[in-house]
């Protein structure tokens, strides 16, 4: 800015109309004379003598430079992000004719994010870039490739690349990709209730955007925790402990971290020499100020998700994504003080599997931290409702808590949750030694014991319904079904059979359910070491999801022969088999009937 004052040729301390013309051309604003006179009149707030003092000129420079130059560069975003489209069309589970509002800002933001992060993927070169308005998004997700790739970007290695159909994309092979994407999205914790491959193939905007947001959000928030950012201990407030911080959701953490306005925040976290400054604070108009702030964000590669109107209007989704991206790129947290003792605990595979299963069912609130988010019983009641509709007497459930009785009421809920266990008809939920207080206190062993039984009951409830059985499904029946699918000498004795550890038997069962789905060149029939077996297991999990089995287990569970998780794998495969068969054939029917 100091160089600009050299244009004050007569050293009067003021900028005349003539001098202003030269000054504006210097900074790239070439305006006709009448507009220059209008600017002088607009910003001459003092003597009204047709001249600007240095403060007035600085205000003019900041506002007009950003509004006319850089703001024009993003004009399309500024104008289109305010739009709101009302679109017809619904998922198959809802009533046709229902209308759904789709915000164009989200459409544009998600398209930009996909363009930025998948642009170098060779499998996406024929699909990208998406248009700036994002309208072609709905068509281009139709073959499932973009969705599968985005899932792997958010949670790496969720989908085995070998299971994605990338060539000869017939309608049938596209449907397989979309089925793989939906089941994999559920496995990472997206709510996929009432979202099917057909909905995505048709490009139903509200469902496409809803699923995209969940996938992107999971990726943005996955590492915002104490384990990945020890410096978060600096956000502890007076009287709080590390345990209190662990219980915070990523959104709550970001609210503490983002304690300043965006402009201050950017200036604080930006690397030295990036050129990020505080000049947007001097822009009066809110929308122009937001645009100026985004220009600063662009200097450090973080102009993502939001446009000026999204900032001003407070679009919750897009502002959360913007801040989360800032945090992931430049957390700018000091190392914790040496006298702070804590041991960050990574989420176990078992905990992650259960949490993702719950979230895929659309429970509210979203489960971030298993033990804290189950302590009031409300999520557990929703799980019971999914297992057996109507078994929960909601009149006994406290949904809103009295501040004076909150702990007591939460324990009451948990006591009722424990009471319901033995009443599950599909399979007995054994809760011996578990009290409501254990769930409220977040006892990890007992809570996991309850959740595992609920997940097993949910899986068997679906299977029981498909088989038409009037009795609970037993483990031995699932084993018998699996063996009926296997040929030759391949048999399993149970879900802890060591023969399961290379994934080959599971792949053979999948091939029997859907002949031709397996590319046997991808299967190592002589897998010996852990990595070779893991590669087979990844392929098996991907194939299971691709044929429509909602598998939540992880490849490591197969290699390590985790019998509980293997039970769910085979139960899900059996469910998939029976969903495509004539159910009158009985529990274990003719293996060639599918």
C-alpha positions in Angstrom: 0.0 0.0 0.0 2.9 2.4 0.7 3.8 2.4 -3.0 0.3 3.7 -3.8 1.0 6.9 -1.8 3.7 7.8 -4.3 0.9 8.6 -6.7 0.2 11.7 -4.5 2.3 13.8 -6.9 1.8 17.1 -5.1 2.5 15.6 -1.6 -0.7 17.2 -0.4 -1.6 14.1 1.6 -4.7 13.7 -0.5 -5.6 11.8 -3.7 -7.3 13.9 -6.4 -9.5 12.6 -9.1 -6.6 12.7 -11.6 -4.3 11.0 -9.1 -6.9 8.4 -8.3 -7.3 7.5 -12.0 -3.5 6.7 -12.1 -3.7 4.8 -8.8 -6.6 2.6 -9.8 -4.9 1.7 -13.1 -1.8 0.8 -11.2 -3.8 -1.8 -9.2 -5.6 -3.1 -12.3 -8.8 -1.1 -12.1 -9.3 0.7 -15.4 -12.5 2.8 -15.0 -14.1 5.6 -17.0 -13.9 9.1 -15.6 -17.5 9.3 -14.4 -17.1 6.1 -12.3 -13.9 7.5 -10.7 -15.8 10.7 -9.7 -18.6 8.5 -8.3 -16.0 6.6 -6.3 -14.6 9.8 -4.9 -18.0 11.0 -3.9 -18.7 7.6 -2.3 -15.6 7.4 -0.2 -15.0 11.1 0.5 -16.6 10.9 3.9 -14.9 13.9 5.4 -14.6 17.3 3.8 -16.6 16.4 0.7 -14.0 18.4 -1.4 -13.6 15.9 -4.2 -10.4 14.5 -2.7 -9.6 11.4 -0.6 -7.3 11.3 2.4 -5.1 8.2 2.9 -7.6 6.4 5.1 -10.4 7.0 2.6 -8.3 5.8 -0.3 -7.3 2.7 1.6 -11.0 1.8 2.2 -11.7 2.4 -1.5 -8.8 0.2 -2.6 -9.8 -2.7 -0.4 -13.4 -2.8 -1.2 -13.2 -2.0 -4.9 -10.2 -4.2 -5.6 -11.7 -7.3 -4.0 -15.3 -6.6 -5.3 -14.4 -5.8 -8.9 -11.3 -7.8 -9.5 -11.1 -11.0 -7.5 -14.8 -11.0 -6.8 -15.5 -11.0 -10.5 -13.2 -14.0 -10.9 -15.6 -16.0 -8.8 -18.8 -14.3 -10.0 -20.3 -17.6 -11.1 -19.9 -19.1 -7.6 -21.3 -16.0 -6.0 -24.5 -16.0 -8.0 -25.2 -19.7 -8.3 -24.6 -20.7 -4.8 -27.6 -18.7 -3.6 -30.0 -20.9 -5.6 -32.3 -23.4 -4.2 -33.9 -26.0 -6.6 -37.0 -27.9 -5.7 -36.9 -31.2 -7.4 -39.4 -34.0 -7.8 -38.5 -37.6 -7.2 -38.0 -39.8 -4.2 -36.4 -43.0 -3.0 -38.4 -46.1 -3.5 -39.2 -46.3 0.1 -41.0 -43.0 0.2 -44.2 -41.8 -1.5 -43.8 -40.7 -5.1 -44.5 -37.1 -5.7 -42.7 -35.8 -2.6 -40.6 -32.8 -3.4 -37.0 -32.3 -2.1 -35.0 -29.2 -2.0 -31.5 -29.3 -3.3 -29.1 -26.4 -2.6 -27.0 -25.5 -5.6 -24.2 -24.4 -3.3 -23.8 -28.0 -2.1 -24.0 -29.3 -5.7 -21.2 -27.0 -6.8 -19.1 -27.6 -3.7 -19.2 -31.4 -3.9 -18.4 -31.2 -7.7 -15.4 -29.0 -6.9 -14.2 -31.4 -4.2 -14.4 -34.4 -6.5 -12.6 -32.5 -9.3 -9.8 -31.5 -7.0 -9.2 -34.9 -5.3 -9.9 -37.4 -8.1 -8.5 -35.4 -11.0 -5.3 -37.5 -11.1 -7.1 -40.9 -10.9 -6.7 -42.5 -14.4 -10.0 -44.4 -13.9 -11.8 -41.0 -13.6 -10.3 -39.3 -16.6 -13.4 -39.8 -18.8 -15.7 -38.5 -16.0 -13.8 -35.4 -14.9 -13.9 -32.5 -14.6 -17.4 -32.1 -13.6 -19.0 -28.8 -14.7 -18.6 -25.7 -12.5 -22.4 -25.7 -11.8 -22.2 -29.4 -10.8 -25.3 -30.3 -12.8 -23.6 -33.2 -14.5 -22.8 -34.7 -11.2 -26.0 -36.7 -11.1 -25.4 -38.4 -14.4 -21.7 -39.1 -13.9 -22.2 -40.9 -10.6 -24.4 -43.3 -12.5 -21.7 -45.9 -13.3 -20.6 -46.1 -9.6 -16.9 -45.4 -10.3 -16.8 -41.9 -8.8 -18.7 -43.0 -5.7 -16.3 -45.9 -5.1 -13.3 -43.7 -5.6 -14.6 -41.0 -3.3 -15.3 -43.6 -0.6 -11.6 -44.8 -0.9 -10.5 -41.2 -0.7 -12.4 -40.6 2.6 -11.5 -44.0 4.1 -8.6 -45.6 2.2 -8.7 -49.2 1.2 -12.4 -49.6 2.0 -13.1 -50.9 -1.5 -10.7 -53.3 -3.2 -9.9 -51.7 -6.6 -10.1 -55.2 -8.2 -13.9 -55.4 -7.4 -14.7 -52.1 -9.3 -16.0 -52.7 -12.9 -14.0 -50.2 -14.9 -14.5 -51.4 -18.5 -17.4 -52.8 -20.6 -19.8 -50.8 -18.4 -23.2 -52.3 -19.3 -26.2 -51.4 -17.3 -25.7 -54.6 -15.3 -22.0 -53.9 -14.5 -22.9 -50.3 -13.5 -25.5 -51.7 -11.1 -22.8 -53.9 -9.5 -20.6 -50.9 -9.0 -23.4 -48.9 -7.4 -24.3 -51.9 -5.2 -20.7 -52.1 -4.1 -20.7 -48.3 -3.4 -23.9 -48.4 -1.3 -22.8 -51.3 0.8 -19.3 -49.9 1.3 -20.7 -46.5 2.3 -22.8 -48.3 4.9 -19.6 -50.1 6.1 -17.9 -46.8 6.8 -20.8 -45.4 8.7 -23.0 -43.6 6.1 -26.8 -43.9 6.7 -27.9 -45.9 3.6 -31.5 -46.5 4.8 -33.8 -46.1 1.7 -30.8 -45.5 -0.7 -30.5 -48.1 -3.4 -28.4 -48.6 -6.5 -31.5 -47.7 -8.6 -31.8 -44.3 -6.9 -28.2 -43.5 -7.7 -28.5 -44.8 -11.3 -31.5 -42.5 -11.8 -29.5 -39.6 -10.4 -32.0 -38.6 -7.8 -30.5 -35.3 -6.6 -31.5 -35.3 -2.9 -30.2 -38.9 -2.5 -27.0 -38.4 -4.5 -26.1 -35.2 -2.6 -27.1 -36.7 0.7 -24.8 -39.7 0.2 -21.9 -37.6 -1.1 -22.1 -35.3 1.9 -21.9 -38.3 4.3 -18.9 -39.7 2.5 -17.1 -36.4 2.3 -17.9 -35.6 5.9 -16.6 -38.9 7.3 -13.3 -38.3 5.5 -13.0 -34.8 6.7 -13.8 -35.6 10.4 -12.1 -39.0 10.7 -8.8 -37.7 12.1 -10.0 -34.8 14.2 -9.3 -36.5 17.5 -6.7 -36.6 20.3 -4.9 -39.6 18.8 -4.1 -37.9 15.6 -3.7 -34.3 17.0 -2.2 -34.4 20.5 -2.2 -30.6 20.5 -5.9 -30.7 21.0 -5.2 -30.9 24.8 -4.6 -27.2 24.5 -8.3 -26.7 24.0 -9.2 -28.1 27.4 -11.2 -25.6 29.4 -10.9 -25.0 33.1 -11.9 -28.0 35.2 -12.0 -30.4 32.3 -10.0 -33.6 32.0 -8.6 -35.5 29.0 -11.6 -37.9 29.3 -14.0 -34.9 28.7 -12.1 -34.0 25.5 -12.2 -37.5 24.2 -16.0 -37.5 24.5 -16.3 -34.4 22.2 -17.5 -34.9 18.7 -15.3 -33.6 15.8 -17.9 -30.8 15.3 -17.6 -29.7 19.0 -13.8 -29.8 18.7 -13.9 -27.6 15.6 -16.1 -25.1 17.4 -13.4 -24.6 20.0 -10.6 -24.5 17.5 -12.5 -22.0 15.3 -12.9 -19.5 18.1 -12.1 -16.5 15.8 -13.7 -15.2 12.6 -12.5 -16.9 9.5 -10.2 -14.1 8.5 -8.4 -14.1 11.9 -8.2 -17.9 11.8 -6.7 -18.0 8.3 -4.1 -15.4 9.3 -3.2 -17.4 12.4 -2.8 -20.8 10.7 -1.3 -19.7 7.4 2.4 -20.5 6.8 4.8 -17.7 6.8 5.3 -16.2 3.3 1.8 -17.3 2.1 0.7 -13.7 1.8 -2.5 -14.2 3.9 -3.4 -11.0 5.6 -6.3 -9.3 7.4 -7.4 -6.9 4.7 -10.8 -8.5 4.3 -11.7 -7.1 7.8 -11.8 -3.7 6.2 -14.4 -4.6 3.6 -17.8 -3.3 4.7 -20.3 -5.4 2.7 -20.7 -8.9 4.3 -20.8 -10.8 1.0 -17.8 -8.9 -0.4 -16.0 -9.5 2.9 -16.7 -13.2 2.6 -15.4 -13.2 -0.9 -12.2 -11.4 0.2 -11.7 -14.0 2.9 -12.1 -16.8 0.4 -9.4 -15.1 -1.7 -7.1 -15.4 1.3 -8.1 -19.0 1.8 -7.2 -19.7 -1.8 -3.7 -18.5 -1.2 -3.1 -21.6 1.0 -5.1 -24.0 -1.2 -8.2 -24.1 1.1 -10.9 -22.5 -0.9 -13.2 -25.4 -0.8 -16.9 -26.0 -0.2 -18.2 -22.5 0.5 -18.9 -19.5 -1.6 -19.5 -16.0 -0.2 -23.2 -16.5 0.2 -22.7 -19.8 2.0 -20.5 -18.0 4.6 -23.0 -15.1 5.0 -26.1 -17.3 5.2 -24.4 -19.8 7.5 -24.9 -23.0 5.4 -24.1 -25.5 8.2 -22.9 -28.4 6.1 -20.6 -26.4 3.8 -19.2 -24.2 6.6 -18.4 -27.4 8.7 -16.7 -28.9 5.7 -14.7 -25.7 5.0 -13.5 -25.5 8.6 -12.7 -29.2 8.8 -10.6 -28.9 5.6 -8.8 -26.0 7.1 -8.1 -28.0 10.3 -6.9 -31.0 8.4 -4.5 -28.9 6.2 -3.2 -26.5 8.8 -4.2 -27.4 12.4 -1.6 -25.0 13.8 -1.8 -26.5 17.3 1.2 -26.2 19.6 2.5 -29.4 21.1 0.9 -30.2 24.5 2.7 -29.0 27.6 5.1 -31.5 29.0 3.3 -31.7 32.3 0.0 -32.9 30.7 -0.2 -36.7 31.1 -2.5 -38.6 28.8 -2.5 -41.7 26.7 -4.7 -41.3 23.5 -6.5 -44.4 22.7 -7.1 -45.5 19.1 -10.5 -46.8 18.3 -10.3 -50.6 18.0 -11.5 -52.5 14.9 -14.3 -54.0 16.8 -15.5 -50.6 18.1 -15.3 -49.1 14.6 -17.3 -51.9 13.1 -20.1 -51.6 15.6 -20.2 -47.8 15.4 -20.3 -47.9 11.6 -23.1 -50.5 11.7 -25.2 -48.3 14.0 -24.7 -45.2 11.9 -25.6 -47.0 8.7 -29.0 -47.6 10.2 -29.5 -43.9 10.5 -29.5 -43.7 14.3 -29.6 -40.3 15.9 -27.5 -38.8 17.3 -24.6 -39.9 15.0 -22.3 -42.2 17.0 -18.8 -40.7 17.2 -17.6 -42.2 20.4 -19.2 -45.5 21.2 -19.3 -45.4 25.0 -20.3 -41.7 25.4 -22.9 -41.8 22.7 -24.7 -44.9 24.1 -24.8 -43.8 27.7 -28.3 -42.4 27.6 -29.8 -45.5 26.0 -31.5 -43.7 23.1 -29.3 -45.2 20.4 -29.8 -48.7 21.9 -33.6 -48.3 21.8 -33.4 -47.4 18.1 -31.3 -50.6 17.5 -34.0 -52.7 19.3 -36.6 -51.1 17.0 -34.6 -52.1 13.9 -34.3 -55.6 15.2 -38.0 -56.0 16.1 -40.4 -53.2 15.3 -42.6 -52.3 18.2 -40.7 -54.0 21.0 -39.7 -50.7 22.6 -42.4 -49.1 24.8 -41.4 -45.5 24.0 -43.6 -44.1 26.7 -41.0 -45.5 29.2 -38.1 -43.8 27.4 -36.8 -40.4 28.6 -36.0 -38.5 25.4 -35.5 -35.1 27.0 -33.7 -34.9 30.3 -34.3 -32.7 33.3 -31.0 -30.9 34.2 -31.5 -31.7 37.9 -32.1 -35.4 37.2 -30.2 -36.0 34.0 -27.9 -38.8 35.3 -30.7 -40.6 37.1 -32.9 -40.5 34.0 -30.1 -41.8 31.7 -29.5 -44.7 34.1 -33.3 -45.4 34.0 -33.1 -45.6 30.2 -30.2 -47.9 30.4 -31.9 -50.1 32.9 -34.9 -50.5 30.5 -32.5 -51.2 27.6 -31.0 -54.1 29.6 -34.5 -55.3 30.5 -35.4 -55.5 26.8 -32.5 -57.8 25.9 -34.2 -61.2 26.9 -37.4 -60.1 25.1 -35.8 -60.2 21.6 -37.5 -63.1 19.8 -35.0 -63.7 16.9 -32.2 -64.7 19.3 -31.8 -64.4 23.0 -29.7 -61.4 24.0 -28.0 -62.6 27.1 -27.2 -59.8 29.5 -26.1 -61.7 32.6 -23.9 -59.4 34.7 -24.7 -56.3 32.8 -26.6 -53.5 34.5 -27.9 -50.2 33.2 -25.3 -48.4 35.2 -22.5 -50.2 33.3 -23.8 -48.8 30.0 -24.2 -45.3 31.5 -20.6 -45.5 32.9 -19.3 -46.6 29.5 -17.9 -49.9 30.7 -16.1 -51.0 27.5 -16.3 -54.8 28.0 -19.9 -54.9 29.0 -21.0 -52.3 26.4 -19.2 -54.2 23.6 -20.9 -57.4 24.8 -24.3 -55.8 24.5 -23.7 -54.2 21.1 -22.3 -57.4 19.6 -25.4 -59.3 20.6 -27.6 -56.6 19.1 -25.6 -56.6 15.8 -25.9 -60.4 15.7 -29.7 -60.2 16.5 -30.2 -57.6 13.7 -28.4 -59.8 11.1 -30.3 -62.9 12.1 -33.6 -61.1 12.2 -33.2 -60.1 8.5 -32.2 -63.7 7.7 -35.1 -65.2 9.6 -37.6 -63.0 7.8 -36.2 -64.1 4.4 -36.1 -67.8 5.2 -39.7 -67.7 6.5 -38.6 -69.6 9.6 -40.8 -69.3 12.7 -37.9 -70.2 14.9 -34.6 -68.4 15.8 -31.8 -69.1 13.3 -29.0 -71.1 14.9 -25.3 -70.9 14.0 -25.3 -74.5 12.9 -27.9 -73.7 10.2 -25.7 -71.0 8.7 -22.8 -73.5 8.7 -24.9 -76.1 6.9 -26.0 -73.5 4.3 -22.4 -72.5 3.7 -21.3 -76.1 3.3 -24.2 -76.7 0.8 -22.6 -74.1 -1.4 -19.2 -75.6 -1.3 -18.1 -78.4 -3.7 -15.7 -81.2 -3.3 -13.8 -81.5 -0.1 -14.3 -77.8 0.9 -16.2 -77.7 4.2 -16.1 -75.6 7.4 -16.5 -76.9 10.9 -17.5 -73.5 12.3 -16.7 -69.8 12.3 -13.4 -70.4 14.1 -12.2 -72.9 11.4 -8.5 -72.0 10.5 -9.3 -72.9 6.9 -11.2 -69.6 6.7 -8.1 -67.4 7.2 -7.1 -67.0 3.5 -10.5 -65.9 2.3 -10.7 -68.6 -0.4 -13.7 -70.5 1.0 -15.6 -67.2 1.4 -14.8 -66.4 -2.2 -16.0 -69.8 -3.3 -19.3 -69.3 -1.5 -19.8 -66.0 -3.2 -19.1 -67.6 -6.6 -21.7 -70.2 -5.8 -24.3 -67.5 -5.0 -23.5 -65.5 -8.1 -21.6 -67.5 -10.7 -19.1 -65.6 -12.7 -18.7 -62.7 -10.3 -15.2 -63.9 -9.3 -12.1 -63.2 -11.4 -10.0 -66.1 -10.2 -6.9 -64.5 -11.5 -7.2 -62.1 -8.5 -7.3 -65.0 -6.0 -4.1 -66.4 -4.5 -5.0 -70.1 -4.0 -1.7 -70.7 -2.2 -1.7 -67.7 0.1 0.8 -68.3 2.8 1.8 -65.1 4.6 -0.4 -62.5 6.3 -0.3 -60.0 3.4 -1.2 -62.6 0.8 -4.1 -63.8 2.9 -5.2 -60.2 3.6 -5.2 -59.5 -0.2 -7.6 -62.4 -0.6 -9.7 -61.2 2.3 -10.0 -57.7 0.8 -11.2 -59.2 -2.4 -13.7 -61.4 -0.6 -15.2 -58.5 1.3 -15.5 -56.4 -1.8 -17.1 -59.2 -3.8 -19.6 -59.8 -0.9 -20.7 -56.1 -1.0 -20.7 -56.1 -4.8 -23.3 -58.9 -4.9 -25.5 -57.0 -2.3 -24.4 -58.5 1.0 -24.2 -55.7 3.7 -21.0 -56.9 5.2 -19.5 -54.8 8.0 -16.5 -57.1 8.9 -13.0 -56.0 7.9 -10.5 -58.1 6.0 -8.3 -58.4 9.1 -11.2 -60.2 10.8 -11.1 -62.9 8.2 -7.3 -63.4 8.3 -7.3 -63.5 12.1 -10.4 -65.8 12.1 -12.5 -63.6 14.4 -15.4 -66.0 14.8 -18.0 -63.3 15.7 -17.3 -61.3 12.6 -17.1 -64.3 10.4 -20.6 -65.3 11.7 -21.9 -62.0 10.4 -20.1 -62.4 7.0 -21.8 -65.8 6.4 -25.1 -64.7 7.7 -25.1 -61.7 5.4 -24.1 -63.9 2.4 -26.9 -66.3 3.3 -29.3 -63.4 3.5 -28.2 -62.3 0.0 -28.7 -65.8 -1.3 -32.2 -66.2 0.1 -33.2 -62.7 -1.1 -32.9 -63.9 -4.6 -34.5 -67.3 -4.2 -37.9 -68.8 -4.0 -38.4 -68.7 -0.2 -40.7 -71.7 -0.2 -37.8 -74.1 -0.7 -37.0 -74.1 3.0 -34.0 -73.1 5.1 -31.4 -75.0 3.1 -32.6 -75.5 -0.4 -31.2 -76.7 -3.7 -27.9 -75.0 -4.3 -28.7 -74.6 -8.0 -32.0 -72.8 -7.3 -30.7 -69.3 -7.4 
